[in-house]
Amino acid sequence: MLYWAVIFLIVAIIAGAFGFLGVAGLATEIAKILFVVFLIIFVISLIGGFRGKR
């Protein structure tokens, strides 16, 4: 999931450099959403890992 967020971030940077503002904005929003989803899943995994050891 983090991999895809980074890929969309790179696409946004490249598109922004070439002036494709619509594509850059869309890729940036997708990267943000994927990063937030990754963080939520990561926190859930951490909490589940701590509970499993006890």
N, CA, C and O of each residue as an XYZ file, in Angstrom:
216
protein
N       0.831     -1.182      0.000
C       0.000      0.000      0.000
C       0.880      1.251      0.000
O       0.625      2.198     -0.744
N       1.906      1.245      0.834
C       2.820      2.381      0.868
C       3.541      2.512     -0.471
O       3.840      3.620     -0.916
N       3.817      1.382     -1.106
C       4.459      1.377     -2.420
C       3.620      2.157     -3.434
O       4.152      2.970     -4.191
N       2.319      1.910     -3.447
C       1.444      2.595     -4.388
C       1.326      4.071     -4.071
O       1.224      4.888     -4.986
N       1.338      4.431     -2.807
C       1.297      5.841     -2.433
C       2.532      6.563     -2.949
O       2.437      7.683     -3.451
N       3.684      5.928     -2.827
C       4.924      6.525     -3.321
C       4.899      6.628     -4.844
O       5.348      7.631     -5.399
N       4.379      5.605     -5.528
C       4.286      5.640     -6.987
C       3.408      6.806     -7.440
O       3.783      7.545     -8.351
N       2.242      6.976     -6.812
C       1.363      8.075     -7.194
C       1.982      9.431     -6.858
O       1.751     10.406     -7.573
N       2.760      9.506     -5.786
C       3.452     10.748     -5.454
C       4.474     11.087     -6.527
O       4.586     12.244     -6.930
N       5.213     10.102     -6.989
C       6.202     10.328     -8.047
C       5.519     10.753     -9.346
O       5.995     11.651    -10.040
N       4.398     10.102     -9.670
C       3.631     10.491    -10.863
C       3.159     11.932    -10.734
O       3.194     12.678    -11.712
N       2.721     12.335     -9.553
C       2.260     13.706     -9.339
C       3.394     14.700     -9.514
O       3.201     15.764    -10.104
N       4.557     14.372     -9.015
C       5.706     15.281     -9.146
C       6.112     15.422    -10.604
O       6.364     16.531    -11.075
N       6.176     14.309    -11.319
C       6.554     14.352    -12.731
C       5.503     15.107    -13.547
O       5.848     15.931    -14.394
N       4.219     14.825    -13.293
C       3.151     15.505    -14.027
C       3.150     17.006    -13.722
O       2.910     17.821    -14.612
N       3.412     17.358    -12.500
C       3.484     18.774    -12.134
C       4.652     19.479    -12.801
O       4.541     20.644    -13.185
N       5.766     18.781    -12.939
C       6.933     19.367    -13.596
C       6.673     19.625    -15.069
O       7.193     20.591    -15.627
N       5.877     18.776    -15.706
C       5.578     18.949    -17.124
C       4.345     19.810    -17.379
O       4.011     20.082    -18.532
N       3.670     20.238    -16.322
C       2.553     21.151    -16.476
C       1.185     20.500    -16.598
O       0.211     21.184    -16.911
N       1.086     19.207    -16.361
C      -0.212     18.532    -16.389
C      -0.848     18.655    -15.007
O      -0.815     17.722    -14.204
N      -1.422     19.814    -14.751
C      -1.896     20.096    -13.395
C      -3.063     19.216    -12.988
O      -3.166     18.858    -11.815
N      -3.941     18.854    -13.904
C      -5.068     17.994    -13.566
C      -4.608     16.615    -13.143
O      -5.094     16.059    -12.158
N      -3.664     16.065    -13.898
C      -3.125     14.737    -13.578
C      -2.337     14.793    -12.276
O      -2.421     13.881    -11.454
N      -1.577     15.856    -12.091
C      -0.770     15.992    -10.871
C      -1.659     16.094     -9.635
O      -1.373     15.485     -8.604
N      -2.728     16.860     -9.745
C      -3.636     17.003     -8.611
C      -4.326     15.700     -8.263
O      -4.460     15.359     -7.088
N      -4.762     14.973     -9.276
C      -5.424     13.691     -9.052
C      -4.463     12.671     -8.443
O      -4.821     11.963     -7.502
N      -3.248     12.599     -8.978
C      -2.268     11.654     -8.445
C      -1.885     12.004     -7.013
O      -1.657     11.115     -6.193
N      -1.816     13.290     -6.715
C      -1.501     13.714     -5.346
C      -2.602     13.295     -4.378
O      -2.318     12.813     -3.282
N      -3.840     13.476     -4.775
C      -4.958     13.088     -3.909
C      -4.983     11.577     -3.687
O      -5.230     11.117     -2.572
N      -4.729     10.806     -4.742
C      -4.688      9.348     -4.601
C      -3.559      8.941     -3.666
O      -3.731      8.058     -2.826
N      -2.396      9.588     -3.810
C      -1.257      9.274     -2.936
C      -1.587      9.583     -1.480
O      -1.235      8.808     -0.591
N      -2.252     10.699     -1.226
C      -2.633     11.053      0.146
C      -3.591     10.024      0.734
O      -3.423      9.588      1.873
N      -4.587      9.643     -0.042
C      -5.576      8.668      0.443
C      -4.912      7.332      0.737
O      -5.165      6.732      1.782
N      -4.066      6.860     -0.173
C      -3.393      5.577      0.041
C      -2.468      5.628      1.252
O      -2.355      4.645      1.984
N      -1.805      6.765      1.472
C      -0.912      6.890      2.620
C      -1.696      6.841      3.924
O      -1.261      6.207      4.885
N      -2.845      7.504      3.966
C      -3.678      7.482      5.175
C      -4.199      6.070      5.434
O      -4.205      5.610      6.576
N      -4.635      5.383      4.380
C      -5.102      3.997      4.537
C      -3.962      3.118      5.053
O      -4.175      2.273      5.921
N      -2.752      3.315      4.521
C      -1.595      2.564      4.999
C      -1.346      2.819      6.482
O      -1.098      1.880      7.238
N      -1.411      4.073      6.900
C      -1.179      4.383      8.311
C      -2.226      3.739      9.214
O      -1.898      3.236     10.289
N      -3.483      3.754      8.780
C      -4.552      3.140      9.576
C      -4.323      1.641      9.720
O      -4.448      1.090     10.813
N      -3.985      0.981      8.607
C      -3.729     -0.464      8.655
C      -2.499     -0.764      9.505
O      -2.470     -1.767     10.218
N      -1.486      0.094      9.437
C      -0.276     -0.090     10.237
C      -0.585      0.000     11.730
O      -0.106     -0.821     12.512
N      -1.378      0.988     12.129
C      -1.732      1.149     13.543
C      -2.562     -0.036     14.023
O      -2.359     -0.532     15.131
N      -3.496     -0.488     13.190
C      -4.305     -1.653     13.561
C      -3.419     -2.885     13.726
O      -3.638     -3.685     14.635
N      -2.434     -3.042     12.865
C      -1.514     -4.174     12.966
C      -0.673     -4.094     14.242
O      -0.425     -5.107     14.896
N      -0.243     -2.896     14.582
C       0.531     -2.737     15.816
C      -0.313     -3.103     17.035
O       0.149     -3.821     17.921
N      -1.532     -2.616     17.078
C      -2.405     -2.919     18.219
C      -2.700     -4.415     18.275
O      -2.702     -5.006     19.355
N      -2.945     -5.019     17.139
C      -3.205     -6.462     17.099
C      -1.979     -7.269     17.503
O      -2.110     -8.316     18.137
N      -0.803     -6.803     17.148
C       0.426     -7.489     17.521
C       0.684     -7.451     19.015
O       1.147     -8.432     19.596
N       0.385     -6.322     19.638
C       0.585     -6.203     21.073
C      -0.402     -7.088     21.838
O      -0.050     -7.661     22.870
N      -1.595     -7.196     21.352
C      -2.598     -8.021     22.030
C      -2.302     -9.513     21.847
O      -2.628    -10.313     22.724
N      -1.701     -9.891     20.744
C      -1.431    -11.305     20.479
C      -0.322    -11.884     21.338
O      -0.289    -13.095     21.556
N       0.588    -11.053     21.831
C       1.711    -11.546     22.625
C       1.333    -11.841     24.066
O       2.054    -12.572     24.744
N       0.241    -11.303     24.548
C      -0.125    -11.498     25.950
C      -0.888    -12.740     26.162
O      -1.270    -13.044     27.293
